[in-house]
Amino acid sequence: MSTERTLEGKTVLVTGGAGFIGSHFVRETLRRHKDARVVNLDKLTYAGNLDNLRDVAEDPRYEFVFGDIRDKALVRGLFARVQGVVHFAAETHVDRSIYDAGEFVQTNVHGAYTLLDALRAFPGIEFFVHVSTDEVYGSRPGRAARETDPLLPSSPYAATKAAGDHLARAYHVTYGLPTIVLRPSNTYGPCQFPEKLIPLFVTNALEGKTLPVFGDGLNVRDWLYVEDHCRAVEAALLRGRAGAVYNVAGGCEMTNIDLAHRILDAMEAPRELIQYVPDRPGHDRRYAMDGSLVRALGWEPAVPFAEGLKRTVRWYAANKAWWRKVRTRSL
Ligand SMILES: NC(=O)c1ccc[n+]([C@@H]2O[C@H](COP(=O)([O-])OP(=O)(O)OC[C@H]3O[C@@H](n4cnc5c(N)ncnc54)[C@H](O)[C@@H]3O)[C@@H](O)[C@H]2O)c1
């Protein structure tokens, strides 16, 4: 393990900080590190939402920059005044990537390249955390994936994320840059765009609509609460080894039909709301990762699924205006 870094007196550039996980990370970083500053670079796609950060908008340690991670001049200008980078910005919805992968290649591949290439010009930057996903390993019917296992992405989304992982590694090996790759499992919590599985099921149940379950409902996902995801990113940027890859496993594997049952039960809604729909093309059967490396950095998930789900349901029930607005805007 390398010596611990610090955020004291440092400025961190967060890309995609107006999205679901990025907005939690921005808020948590400002709360946990009183002497740190955060610059949030976000293009505000349909998934980016400044309402997510209204409570920190006036904090003098926070700055929002509207722009694209592919804008070379803008990125270089920002890199000149930060000491660390956490890269969340991405196109993230698998179904959208199946419909058209163009934006995914642009942002997830070309965007990652633009950021990494800028890093070459700023040797003072101490860390670059590239936030990837468990989906890069493809379906894992048997042994849980280790960081050294081959990447076998199945969806265009996962393929573009895997390309970003490879670039991050190559820029470490070739130029000695301090890149760290994180591969977290399926993440859920407040402020997640309601096209994703848990908020889709919760918001549909709140409106008495059906919960669409793909195929036979037996696909397995490993769930991670958003605050735990953010603490893993923090562990990696403070204590992660440059050039390393860390799987961030939630340790909570569940079939999708089980998930639908747990959501409906938690909301006291009838199971008759479940509706099986034709399977997603290329749908991975199971994601599973061995997360022992990140645990060696002192991280482990702290929020049990029942508690995370309770908080999530409560938030969507109390913030109907938030999700109705973003849902309408994205149509
Ligand atoms: N949500 C999950 O379950 C999950 C799990 C593992 C990893 N991840 C990864 O975590 C990261 C964040 O995921 P999320 O669910 O918060 O995503 P999200 O879709 O909610 O947010 C993405 C953000 O990136 C911004 N963005 C998109 N393209 C951009 C560009 N070209 N330039 C600048 N900003 C741009 C959007 O405006 C948005 O604010 C992604 O890299 C994703 O692959 C997500």
PDBQT file of the ligand as one rigid body, heavy atoms in Angstrom, charges set to zero:
ROOT
HETATM    1  N1  LIG A 401     -25.098   3.637 -11.315  1.00  0.00    +0.000 N 
HETATM    2  C1  LIG A 401     -24.461   2.481 -11.181  1.00  0.00    +0.000 C 
HETATM    3  O1  LIG A 401     -25.067   1.464 -10.810  1.00  0.00    +0.000 OA
HETATM    4  C2  LIG A 401     -22.979   2.383 -11.448  1.00  0.00    +0.000 A 
HETATM    5  C3  LIG A 401     -22.308   1.240 -11.001  1.00  0.00    +0.000 A 
HETATM    6  C4  LIG A 401     -20.930   1.142 -11.235  1.00  0.00    +0.000 A 
HETATM    7  C5  LIG A 401     -20.274   2.165 -11.890  1.00  0.00    +0.000 A 
HETATM    8  N2  LIG A 401     -20.955   3.269 -12.337  1.00  0.00    +0.000 N 
HETATM    9  C6  LIG A 401     -20.192   4.334 -13.004  1.00  0.00    +0.000 C 
HETATM   10  O2  LIG A 401     -20.221   5.463 -12.147  1.00  0.00    +0.000 OA
HETATM   11  C7  LIG A 401     -20.218   6.663 -12.923  1.00  0.00    +0.000 C 
HETATM   12  C8  LIG A 401     -21.391   7.541 -12.524  1.00  0.00    +0.000 C 
HETATM   13  O3  LIG A 401     -22.601   6.806 -12.761  1.00  0.00    +0.000 OA
HETATM   14  P1  LIG A 401     -24.028   7.474 -12.457  1.00  0.00    +0.000 P 
HETATM   15  O4  LIG A 401     -24.978   6.359 -12.306  1.00  0.00    +0.000 OA
HETATM   16  O5  LIG A 401     -23.902   8.492 -11.401  1.00  0.00    +0.000 OA
HETATM   17  O6  LIG A 401     -24.291   8.201 -13.859  1.00  0.00    +0.000 OA
HETATM   18  P2  LIG A 401     -25.391   9.283 -14.285  1.00  0.00    +0.000 P 
HETATM   19  O7  LIG A 401     -25.843   8.860 -15.635  1.00  0.00    +0.000 OA
HETATM   20  O8  LIG A 401     -26.385   9.499 -13.209  1.00  0.00    +0.000 OA
HETATM   21  O9  LIG A 401     -24.532  10.640 -14.396  1.00  0.00    +0.000 OA
HETATM   22  C9  LIG A 401     -23.578  10.850 -15.387  1.00  0.00    +0.000 C 
HETATM   23  C10 LIG A 401     -23.163  12.310 -15.338  1.00  0.00    +0.000 C 
HETATM   24  O10 LIG A 401     -22.150  12.530 -16.322  1.00  0.00    +0.000 OA
HETATM   25  C11 LIG A 401     -22.464  13.738 -17.033  1.00  0.00    +0.000 C 
HETATM   26  N3  LIG A 401     -21.885  13.643 -18.380  1.00  0.00    +0.000 N 
HETATM   27  C12 LIG A 401     -22.213  12.752 -19.358  1.00  0.00    +0.000 A 
HETATM   28  N4  LIG A 401     -21.471  12.973 -20.458  1.00  0.00    +0.000 NA
HETATM   29  C13 LIG A 401     -20.633  14.000 -20.160  1.00  0.00    +0.000 A 
HETATM   30  C14 LIG A 401     -19.609  14.672 -20.886  1.00  0.00    +0.000 A 
HETATM   31  N5  LIG A 401     -19.324  14.325 -22.159  1.00  0.00    +0.000 N 
HETATM   32  N6  LIG A 401     -18.947  15.674 -20.280  1.00  0.00    +0.000 NA
HETATM   33  C15 LIG A 401     -19.240  16.042 -19.007  1.00  0.00    +0.000 A 
HETATM   34  N7  LIG A 401     -20.201  15.435 -18.282  1.00  0.00    +0.000 NA
HETATM   35  C16 LIG A 401     -20.901  14.430 -18.847  1.00  0.00    +0.000 A 
HETATM   36  C17 LIG A 401     -23.975  13.801 -17.045  1.00  0.00    +0.000 C 
HETATM   37  O11 LIG A 401     -24.465  15.103 -17.289  1.00  0.00    +0.000 OA
HETATM   38  C18 LIG A 401     -24.310  13.285 -15.640  1.00  0.00    +0.000 C 
HETATM   39  O12 LIG A 401     -24.312  14.337 -14.696  1.00  0.00    +0.000 OA
HETATM   40  C19 LIG A 401     -20.250   6.228 -14.387  1.00  0.00    +0.000 C 
HETATM   41  O13 LIG A 401     -18.928   6.278 -14.901  1.00  0.00    +0.000 OA
HETATM   42  C20 LIG A 401     -20.750   4.797 -14.329  1.00  0.00    +0.000 C 
HETATM   43  O14 LIG A 401     -20.261   4.046 -15.418  1.00  0.00    +0.000 OA
HETATM   44  C21 LIG A 401     -22.296   3.400 -12.111  1.00  0.00    +0.000 A 
ENDROOT
TORSDOF 0
